[in-house]
């Protein structure tokens, strides 16, 4: 099956099937401040990331590319990202590297000339793509940086999956040394452990997107496409909350994604240790249900909720939010105590 057909199926399955996992953000409780020395109207949610100022600590995470439908989706999402000053990431660029006619399905700089735009390549592709090819792919879409996605669970479940992850760390280290773009290592929904985080850091990676269990389950997506994996492994992985705690002290910047759905989830992620957050599936659904206005309304709701949480914990900016206390309970607490 062609990459184009696979991308079409991914979009259809994500919109129609039950492929989301349980989020563990309820395991994090922020401490209420009954006497905040704050004017709500002066709360500042701005952050700087990769040299770009964002109005919210938020990226529209990698969703799609490579099809006409993807082209339209990416344009609308990127246009809103530009207007709202949040980040935007394209789906895997392997398709456009193999077929130059697909470049336009990833290119969004015509509607997003100034905001943060991130490219995307899977780590198995480093076996076949040169650093120069990846660099050119980033330049062709005007990207500010690159997501390298780590997805062994998705690949083993995918019927066309590439399961050769041999020498991945060495290939990544080589890419970091040869590519003059910031590189962000990210999972796609099964999380990253401390040990893997330290390996990534030793490869030269300075930013990790934990992308843990709690949002879109790409193992399930691939089984809907006819892939195969034992039922006992359908939920395999590390919850986002646990992955954040695993990595918070290893000395890299963290992106929290995997089950982020609202401003409260963002606030909790930042308090635990994330620099910014990523959301994917809800943006796709907002586009499907309401187009550009639906996406804008969703971002406005996130912003209002984040500011409200910051007011209730007494944080007038994101820096102060990072220093707010929290309580852990449930599975996340058990995980944290054992690590």
Buried (B, 14 or more C-beta within 10 A) or exposed (E): EEBBEBBBBBBEBBBEEEBBBEBBBBBBEBEEBEEBEBEEEEBBBEBEBBEBEBBBBBBBBBBBBBBEBBBEBBBBBBBBBBBBBBBBBBBBBBBBBBBEEBBBBBBBBEBBEEBBBBBBBBBBBBEEBEBEBBBEBBEBBBBBBBBBBBBBBBBBBBEEBBEEBEEBBEBBBBBBEEBEBBBBBBBBBBBBBBEBBBBBBEBBBBBBBBBBBBBBBBBBBBBBBEBEBEEEEBBBBBBBBBBBBBBBEBEBBBBBBBBBBBBBBBBBBBBBBBBBBBBBBBBBBBBBEEEBEBBBEBBEEBBEBBBBBBBBBBBBBBEBBBEBEBEBEEBBBEBBEEE
